[in-house]
Amino acid sequence: MGMNMVELWDQMQWFARGIVFVLAAMSIWSLTIMIRNWWNLRRAQAETRKFAPEFSQFLEEDNLVEAIKLAEGYKKSHVARVLGGALGEVKPLIADGSVTVSDINSAERAVERNMMIITSELKRGLAVLATVGSTAPFVGLLGTTMGVVNAFTGMAQSGSGGLAAISSGISEALITTAFGLLVAIPAVWAYNYFTTKIENLVVEMTYTSKELIDYLIRGVAGEFGRSRFTREFDVTGGGPAPMT
């Protein structure tokens, strides 16, 4: 007759119960990171979809002052933070039209700094997911190994043999491995998912920042308004889609 989970728990040794508690803590930790990262990415993409068309319009109108104000208002958009940081480097010079090539170089360095900071923020917690995904099966296997040892030790002490004598101990042992896999599989899936999403966001930041630098370079040459800036982003795919 099969045993339910309550009966298995009651028959578990202290070591196996400790393994279950460790795996439960790892599961809660990884789930917390999954929810937090999903929410942060969702907000970043939602704000970027609102930000991009308005920002593009201001640049087409050569209204850099309003473009900067707009970027400063979108605190969660990864693209707004990168572009706002770049324009912030030349903000004092925009009013009198004295932006130079060296100033544009400063804007490029600001883009690089902001991209590193934002990428680091987006990747926060991914190391935990990778660790949980790679170690949880081994933690469960440790419980299984000790459970099997205890089962055979009990059989030796009782002097009885056969599958029936050790079936309870084997069931107790294997449940920790199953629990370890249940913890590891979602963590691995989430790690791969977030890694792909972050790569897409990095492409968006790189693409739009390059467009902005090109726009500023044209401005130095007296050609403001000649290029159309990206209005929309394919946030569910592989990056920004330029307007034609």
C-alpha positions in Angstrom: 0.0 0.0 0.0 1.4 3.4 -1.0 2.3 6.0 1.6 1.2 9.6 1.4 3.6 12.6 2.0 2.6 13.0 5.6 3.6 9.4 6.4 6.8 9.8 4.5 7.6 13.0 6.5 6.8 11.3 9.8 9.2 8.5 8.9 12.0 10.7 7.7 15.2 10.9 9.7 16.5 14.3 10.9 19.1 14.5 8.1 16.5 14.0 5.4 14.2 16.6 7.0 17.1 19.0 7.1 17.6 18.5 3.3 14.0 19.2 2.7 14.2 22.4 4.7 17.3 23.5 2.7 15.6 22.8 -0.6 12.5 24.6 0.5 14.6 27.7 1.4 16.3 27.5 -2.0 13.0 27.3 -3.8 11.5 30.3 -1.9 14.7 32.3 -2.6 14.7 31.5 -6.4 10.9 32.1 -6.7 11.4 35.5 -5.0 14.1 36.5 -7.6 12.0 35.2 -10.5 9.0 37.3 -9.5 11.1 40.4 -8.8 13.1 40.2 -12.1 9.9 39.5 -14.1 8.2 42.5 -12.6 11.3 44.8 -13.2 11.6 43.7 -16.8 7.9 44.1 -17.4 7.9 47.7 -16.0 11.1 48.5 -18.0 9.5 47.3 -21.2 6.2 49.0 -20.6 7.8 52.4 -19.9 10.0 52.1 -22.9 7.0 51.5 -25.2 5.6 54.8 -23.9 8.9 56.7 -23.9 10.2 55.8 -27.4 7.6 57.6 -29.6 7.6 60.8 -27.5 11.4 60.9 -27.3 11.6 60.4 -31.1 9.2 63.2 -31.7 11.1 65.7 -29.6 14.3 64.8 -31.4 12.7 65.2 -34.8 11.6 68.7 -33.7 15.1 69.4 -32.4 13.6 70.0 -29.0 16.5 68.5 -26.9 15.5 70.3 -23.7 12.1 68.5 -23.6 13.7 65.3 -24.7 15.9 65.4 -21.6 13.0 66.2 -19.3 11.1 63.3 -20.8 14.0 60.9 -20.3 14.4 62.1 -16.7 10.7 61.3 -16.0 11.0 57.6 -17.0 12.9 56.1 -14.1 12.3 52.4 -14.9 12.9 52.5 -18.6 16.3 51.1 -19.5 16.4 53.0 -22.7 15.3 56.3 -21.1 18.0 56.0 -18.5 20.8 55.4 -21.0 19.7 58.2 -23.4 18.9 60.6 -20.5 22.4 60.0 -19.1 24.0 60.7 -22.5 22.0 63.9 -23.0 22.7 65.0 -19.5 26.4 65.2 -20.4 25.6 67.9 -23.0 22.6 69.4 -21.3 24.3 72.7 -20.3 25.6 73.2 -23.8 22.4 72.5 -25.7 20.7 75.8 -25.0 23.5 77.9 -26.6 24.2 75.3 -29.4 27.9 74.9 -28.4 28.0 71.1 -28.5 31.4 69.9 -29.8 32.9 66.5 -30.7 34.6 66.2 -27.3 31.2 66.7 -25.7 29.8 63.9 -27.8 32.7 61.7 -26.6 31.6 62.5 -23.1 28.1 61.5 -24.0 29.4 58.2 -25.4 31.3 57.5 -22.1 28.1 58.3 -20.2 26.2 55.7 -22.3 28.8 53.1 -21.6 28.7 53.8 -17.8 24.9 53.7 -17.7 24.7 50.6 -19.7 27.0 48.8 -17.4 25.1 49.9 -14.4 21.7 49.0 -15.8 22.9 45.7 -17.1 24.3 44.9 -13.7 20.9 45.8 -12.1 19.0 43.6 -14.6 21.3 40.6 -13.9 20.9 40.9 -10.2 19.8 37.5 -8.8 20.7 35.5 -11.9 23.7 34.0 -10.2 21.4 32.7 -7.4 19.1 31.1 -10.0 22.2 29.5 -11.7 23.4 28.2 -8.4 20.0 26.8 -7.3 19.5 25.2 -10.7 22.9 23.5 -10.6 23.1 22.5 -7.0 19.6 21.6 -5.9 19.7 18.1 -7.6 23.0 17.4 -5.7 21.5 18.5 -2.4 18.6 16.2 -3.0 21.0 13.4 -4.0 22.8 13.9 -0.7 19.6 13.2 1.1 18.9 10.2 -1.1 22.4 8.8 -0.4 22.0 9.1 3.4 18.5 7.7 3.2 19.7 4.6 1.4 22.5 4.2 3.9 20.0 4.4 6.7 17.7 1.9 5.0 20.5 -0.7 4.7 21.8 0.0 8.2 18.3 -0.6 9.6 18.0 -3.8 7.6 21.3 -5.0 8.9 20.4 -4.2 12.5 17.0 -5.9 12.3 18.4 -8.9 10.6 15.6 -9.0 8.0 16.1 -8.7 4.3 14.1 -8.4 1.1 12.6 -5.5 -0.7 9.7 -5.1 1.7 12.0 -4.5 4.6 13.8 -1.5 2.9 11.0 -0.1 0.7 10.0 2.5 3.3 13.6 3.7 3.6 14.1 3.8 -0.1 10.9 5.8 -0.6 12.1 8.3 2.0 15.5 8.5 0.3 14.2 9.1 -3.2 11.7 11.9 -2.2 14.6 14.3 -1.6 16.0 13.7 -5.1 12.6 14.4 -6.6 12.2 17.5 -4.5 15.7 18.7 -5.6 14.7 18.3 -9.2 11.4 20.2 -8.6 13.5 23.1 -7.2 16.2 23.0 -9.9 14.1 22.8 -13.1 12.2 26.1 -12.7 15.4 27.9 -11.6 17.2 26.7 -14.8 14.2 27.7 -17.0 14.0 31.1 -15.4 17.8 31.7 -15.7 17.7 31.0 -19.4 14.6 33.1 -19.9 15.9 36.1 -18.1 19.3 35.8 -19.7 17.6 36.0 -23.2 15.4 38.9 -22.2 18.3 40.9 -20.8 20.3 40.3 -24.0 17.4 41.8 -25.9 17.3 44.8 -23.6 21.1 45.3 -24.1 20.5 45.3 -27.8 17.8 48.0 -27.5 20.1 50.1 -25.3 23.0 49.7 -27.7 21.0 50.4 -30.8 19.2 53.5 -29.5 22.3 55.0 -27.9 24.2 54.6 -31.2 21.3 56.4 -33.0 21.5 59.2 -30.4 25.2 59.6 -30.8 24.8 59.8 -34.6 22.1 62.4 -34.1 24.4 64.5 -32.0 27.2 64.2 -34.5 24.9 65.4 -37.2 23.9 68.2 -34.9 27.5 69.4 -34.7 27.6 69.4 -38.5 24.4 71.6 -38.5 22.2 68.8 -39.6 19.8 68.4 -36.7 16.5 66.9 -37.8 18.0 65.0 -40.8 17.6 61.5 -39.1 14.5 59.9 -37.8 15.0 58.4 -34.4 13.6 55.0 -33.3 10.0 55.3 -32.3 9.1 51.7 -31.4 10.6 48.7 -29.8 9.9 45.0 -30.5 10.0 44.3 -26.8 8.9 40.7 -27.3 11.5 39.9 -29.9 15.1 40.7 -30.6 15.4 44.4 -30.2 14.3 47.8 -31.6 12.7 48.2 -35.0 13.8 51.5 -36.7 11.3 53.6 -38.5 11.5 53.8 -42.2 
